[in-house]
């Protein structure tokens, strides 16, 4: 089944541009998603201050997404409207294994989740099971995905949940410091845990794709769209390791789970940029989002050096404020094959005028 999204202006033309980007055939073009101030986000944040919270009402959450995305119906950029299952990010996987889940409400209206490490040692690892259909977090996940899919039908998509495999899951089981120690002291147990994490994530992601129809044959992911069943992967634990450690422990699990689906996307924080040459060669990788973090140069400002270490046709994504983006656009000094995530755009009219220049831009 394929969806049509009424909340997306010029849907077919946008999907055509995104196909070019992710196939590597759009290297003479630039692409942009643009964020404008929204009344619904301001209203929601005012009514729901940031901080720790209980598991939110799924009906309230889908109403938030519906109102938020409806505001963007007049925006003609390269984004695809989709609700995010942010409540079920990291916390889902630990919750399925019996951990207590903690939720946090953010200033942008998103709600995230995590768990405290819940295994003191390996002795109880053998008790972890993938038979969790009676688990309350499994039931809540299924209920929320079904509800979101029903309420979004014909209007917007549902973004794929993040993958928490490899050392990401071990962080939840043991904690970060102990995970790094166990790589040295108990490598065989770590390998068993990585295999378990793979099986867990494949089960969760298959469930999602069974419940959520593709949009024109593709996956809504990170406010974008990529053909096929595509995963949102993370290599965050390797940001604090050497490239050699990533090659020994990180590459194989990522390529393995990408091969079970139709590839995936990755993000790199500022402290993980030393991994970029290795990360960009991962089989099945569709795009890398280069994040910005305190203490590191903005990715937009150093794209020259970042692009040099990547394969020529590897799509990259960076965030940038509108004023800086527009100056470079007007001077014809933007890098090709990049998805620019532009923030602080004044209004929808400004977006649409700017996007006319973006679509006609050639390198």
FENJOWO-V783888 format. One record per residue. N is the residue number from 0. RES is the residue in one letter. PSI is psi in whole degrees, 0 to 359 (999 if undefined). D_CENTER is the distance of its C-alpha to the mean C-alpha in Angstrom with 1 decimal. Layout:
n = (N:N)
res = (RES:RES)
psi = (PSI:PSI)
d_center = (D_CENTER:D_CENTER)
This chain:
n = (0:1:2:3:4:5:6:7:8:9:10:11:12:13:14:15:16:17:18:19:20:21:22:23:24:25:26:27:28:29:30:31:32:33:34:35:36:37:38:39:40:41:42:43:44:45:46:47:48:49:50:51:52:53:54:55:56:57:58:59:60:61:62:63:64:65:66:67:68:69:70:71:72:73:74:75:76:77:78:79:80:81:82:83:84:85:86:87:88:89:90:91:92:93:94:95:96:97:98:99:100:101:102:103:104:105:106:107:108:109:110:111:112:113:114:115:116:117:118:119:120:121:122:123:124:125:126:127:128:129:130:131:132:133:134:135:136:137:138:139:140:141:142:143:144:145:146:147:148:149:150:151:152:153:154:155:156:157:158:159:160:161:162:163:164:165:166:167:168:169:170:171:172:173:174:175:176:177:178:179:180:181:182:183:184:185:186:187:188:189:190:191:192:193:194:195:196:197:198:199:200:201:202:203:204:205:206:207:208:209:210:211:212:213:214:215:216:217:218:219:220:221:222:223:224:225:226:227:228:229:230:231:232:233:234:235:236:237:238:239:240:241:242:243:244:245:246:247:248:249:250:251:252:253:254:255:256:257:258:259:260:261:262:263:264:265:266:267:268:269:270:271:272:273:274:275:276:277:278:279:280:281:282:283:284:285:286:287:288:289:290:291:292:293:294:295:296:297:298:299:300:301:302:303:304:305:306:307:308:309:310:311:312:313:314:315:316:317:318:319:320:321:322:323:324:325:326:327:328:329:330:331:332:333:334:335:336:337:338:339:340:341:342:343:344:345:346:347:348:349:350:351:352:353:354:355:356:357:358:359:360:361:362)
res = (X:X:X:X:X:X:X:X:X:X:X:X:X:X:X:X:X:X:X:X:X:X:X:X:X:X:X:X:X:X:X:X:X:X:X:X:X:X:X:X:X:X:X:X:X:X:X:X:X:X:X:X:X:X:X:X:X:X:X:X:X:X:X:X:X:X:X:X:X:X:X:X:X:X:X:X:X:X:X:X:X:X:X:X:X:X:X:X:X:X:X:X:X:X:X:X:X:X:X:X:X:X:X:X:X:X:X:X:X:X:X:X:X:X:X:X:X:X:X:X:X:X:X:X:X:X:X:X:X:X:X:X:X:X:X:X:X:X:X:X:X:X:X:X:X:X:X:X:X:X:X:X:X:X:X:X:X:X:X:X:X:X:X:X:X:X:X:X:X:X:X:X:X:X:X:X:X:X:X:X:X:X:X:X:X:X:X:X:X:X:X:X:X:X:X:X:X:X:X:X:X:X:X:X:X:X:X:X:X:X:X:X:X:X:X:X:X:X:X:X:X:X:X:X:X:X:X:X:X:X:X:X:X:X:X:X:X:X:X:X:X:X:X:X:X:X:X:X:X:X:X:X:X:X:X:X:X:X:X:X:X:X:X:X:X:X:X:X:X:X:X:X:X:X:X:X:X:X:X:X:X:X:X:X:X:X:X:X:X:X:X:X:X:X:X:X:X:X:X:X:X:X:X:X:X:X:X:X:X:X:X:X:X:X:X:X:X:X:X:X:X:X:X:X:X:X:X:X:X:X:X:X:X:X:X:X:X:X:X:X:X:X:X:X:X:X:X:X:X:X:X:X:X:X:X:X:X:X:X:X:X:X:X)
psi = (138:136:156:136:105:343:7:119:131:53:310:319:324:315:324:319:319:327:318:313:307:348:351:7:2:33:347:7:171:160:152:134:142:135:126:158:136:135:323:319:317:316:315:314:323:320:339:84:155:150:177:146:171:171:121:157:119:325:322:321:318:331:322:311:320:311:318:313:332:327:336:9:335:5:126:65:195:20:162:128:129:142:141:135:54:336:332:58:252:323:333:313:317:321:322:337:7:2:158:132:133:132:149:127:133:166:349:6:350:154:123:173:151:174:156:145:134:6:119:333:186:352:328:3:323:343:349:139:149:4:80:24:336:356:138:329:328:313:321:321:311:316:314:319:317:318:312:316:318:312:334:348:126:357:308:168:180:123:139:139:154:149:131:81:188:225:340:316:323:325:320:324:311:338:158:308:314:327:313:321:319:335:328:315:327:61:327:321:323:317:320:320:323:320:318:317:321:310:319:312:322:320:315:315:322:321:314:311:336:328:333:118:148:155:109:41:13:175:132:126:127:46:21:195:133:134:141:187:103:141:152:96:162:137:28:319:337:355:331:21:174:167:323:320:321:315:324:320:337:324:310:315:322:310:328:313:329:322:339:340:216:40:193:179:161:157:151:129:172:321:6:9:339:343:351:314:321:314:318:351:8:131:133:357:131:324:152:124:125:104:163:134:153:134:1:148:148:136:322:323:341:29:329:307:329:319:330:332:4:155:148:322:12:116:139:157:135:154:149:145:150:316:314:318:315:322:315:324:312:330:2:50:38:149:146:160:24:140:108:122:98:127:165:37:132:316:174:323:320:320:308:324:317:321:334:320:323:313:332:354:132:142:999)
d_center = (23.2:21.5:20.6:21.8:20.1:22.8:20.6:19.8:22.6:23.6:20.9:22.6:23.0:19.3:18.3:21.0:19.7:16.2:18.0:19.9:17.0:15.2:18.7:19.7:22.5:21.6:22.7:25.3:23.1:20.6:17.8:16.6:14.7:16.7:16.6:20.0:21.4:21.2:24.0:22.1:19.6:22.8:24.7:22.2:21.8:25.6:26.2:23.6:23.8:21.2:21.9:21.9:22.4:23.0:20.8:20.6:22.4:20.1:22.5:22.2:18.4:18.5:21.3:19.3:16.6:19.5:21.4:18.5:17.6:21.3:21.9:19.9:22.1:24.2:21.6:21.7:18.8:16.3:13.6:13.4:13.9:11.8:11.9:9.2:10.4:9.6:13.1:12.3:9.7:11.8:15.0:15.1:15.9:18.5:19.9:20.5:22.6:24.6:23.2:23.4:20.2:20.0:18.1:17.6:17.7:16.3:18.1:15.7:16.2:13.1:14.2:12.7:14.5:15.9:19.1:22.0:23.0:25.4:27.2:30.0:30.7:30.4:33.2:31.1:28.4:30.5:30.4:26.7:26.4:24.1:26.5:24.8:25.4:27.7:25.2:24.5:20.8:20.7:22.9:20.9:17.7:19.7:21.4:18.5:16.7:20.2:20.9:17.7:18.4:22.1:21.7:19.1:21.3:22.4:20.6:16.8:14.1:12.0:8.3:7.7:7.4:6.0:8.9:11.4:14.1:16.6:17.4:14.5:16.6:19.7:18.7:18.7:22.0:23.9:22.3:21.2:24.8:26.2:23.6:24.5:28.2:27.9:26.6:30.1:32.2:30.9:29.0:30.1:28.7:25.3:25.3:26.2:23.4:20.8:22.3:22.1:18.4:18.0:20.1:18.4:14.9:16.5:18.4:15.5:13.5:16.8:17.6:14.7:15.6:19.2:18.8:16.6:18.2:16.6:16.8:19.5:18.6:14.9:11.5:9.8:6.1:4.7:8.4:9.6:11.3:12.1:15.3:15.5:13.7:10.5:8.2:4.8:7.2:8.3:11.8:12.4:15.8:17.1:16.8:20.1:21.7:23.6:22.5:25.1:23.4:20.1:22.3:24.2:21.6:18.1:18.3:20.0:17.6:14.6:16.9:18.4:15.5:14.4:18.0:18.0:15.7:15.3:13.2:9.5:7.3:7.3:7.5:11.1:12.7:16.3:17.9:16.3:17.5:20.4:18.3:17.3:20.3:19.6:15.8:16.5:18.9:16.8:17.9:15.6:13.0:12.1:10.7:10.1:8.9:11.8:11.5:14.8:16.6:20.1:22.7:21.1:21.7:19.3:17.5:19.0:22.4:22.4:20.8:24.2:24.0:20.3:20.8:24.0:22.5:20.2:21.5:22.8:20.6:17.2:15.0:13.6:11.7:13.3:13.9:17.6:20.1:21.9:25.3:24.5:22.6:25.6:28.1:26.7:26.4:30.0:31.2:29.4:27.8:24.1:22.6:22.2:19.2:16.7:14.2:15.3:13.3:16.6:17.2:20.6:22.0:25.1:25.1:24.4:27.6:26.6:23.2:25.2:27.9:25.5:23.6:27.0:27.3:23.8:24.5:27.9:26.9:27.9:28.0)
